[in-house]
Amino acid sequence: MIEQIVYALPFLLGGFQTTLIVSVLVVVISLVGGVLLGVALIYGPLAVRLLIRVFSDTIRGIPILVLLFFVYYGLPAAGMPLDAFTSAVVALTLFKIAQVIEYVRGAVQSVPKGQDEAAKAIGLTFTGRLREVIFPQAFRRFLPPWINGVADAVKGSALVSLLGVIDLMYAINQVIGRTYDAMPLYVLGAFIYISINYALSATSRHVERRFSYIRE
Amino acid sequence: MINKEMGATVSGPPLLSISQLIKDFGETRVLRGIDLEVARGEVVTVIGPSGSGKTTLLRCVNFLESYEGGSIQIDGREVGFLDLATRKRRGERDLAAMRAETGMVFQSFNLFPHLSAGKNVMLGLRKVRGKSTEEARRIAAHWLDRVGLGHKFDSLPSELSGGQQQRVGIARAVAMEPKILLLDEITSSLDPELVGEVLAVVTSLAEEGMTMLMVTHEIAFARDASQRIVFMDEGVIAASGPPRELLAQSAENPRLDSFLSRFRASHF
């Protein structure tokens, strides 16, 4: 088994890189987009709030696989052809944005109302209150679910192989196609995904401990 | 406790001027035409049964609550609205600047739990008053010292007792040099043995001429520390006057009498 794994590793390198690139793109874009939309969902005018609520509920109500195919096959029909890689990133990012919106909403709303009032009372503006008072406290509650979400994004990125994007999963299947020996490769694949996610959850625990001093 | 005759002199046009203030919570009218003026250096206490609207009144003064009718002016400037006729609100920055002119101390302290006592006081000085870190630190240290907590500069709120937290809350408010200090039942969530240390701080601020509008259930404290007591009942000011005069009025005012009788039974 070790022999097959050692044989396969060089072939997986490119796929591994693609998996990482897809994951990083999805995580970074969804973080920025999700935080902005999440804040708008809480503080925005009614029309904006409704729009974001509909977006989030719709996206989260669709299986991620359906969303992926919808973007890849559906958008070209609507005159917006995207290549496989872009479609994959767009679909996964949309899905992740909807999740981040909910994490942000939950985290910000967990900060007691009196905190915002105290921040108002000393004369802080809206952005000042978010930056100095609300976000630092919401961050601690945002972090654990978000890091879980990052791990989900890494695992979920394997779906892009269904669009023909050569990520880690696709590369594994390519090697199996040549060697007809599936088990060692799937074990290797599982090991690689677990390593990434273990590193993430260890980071999460570390950061959570760092911020655990914040109590009400 | 201070003698009110020895307190700061009260003179000039009113610092705070509330007229015909009306506030609704949905269908319920909680403030039904409040008229109240507070002079520079004056200490005014609002008493009344729960649900009488006294905390809401205080929260309208720094526009934590908006209001449906009437006017609130501090130093001649309307607090929340640019134009009373159209009820056009001040913009965010403008409103924040207005709020910086009033200080507020809350019943539940509302210290920022992620910041040390010192940084709680420094935040407004740096981000609102634009002071340098060194100067903000110096001012914060001065005020923490004043409330007897100079040695707790680096302590987190979770490491402080309720009384200590509330004294930090007072330091945070007065360090901004507000024109008026709003105190909202600041001893109501404290253990009885911690009430004294907080009231002592308020008394010393009153002696220095800080203008204050406060809501409290500490009737004896209100009597000793304020120039005027306002009794609110069901959204209106039902009686007001200098402490001893007001407390003496209770014979003619059954609502005031029934409110005060609860305190007589336990405290007098």
Interface residues (C-beta under 8 A of the other chain):
Chain A: P112 G114 Q115 E117 A118 A119 K120 A121 I122 G123 L124 T125 F126 G128 E132 V133 P136 Q137 Y213 I214 R215 E216
Chain B: N62 L64 E92 R93 A96 A97 R99 A100 E101 T102 G103 M104 F106 S108 N110 L111 F112 P113 H114 L123 G124 K127 V128 L156 S158 R172 A173 M176
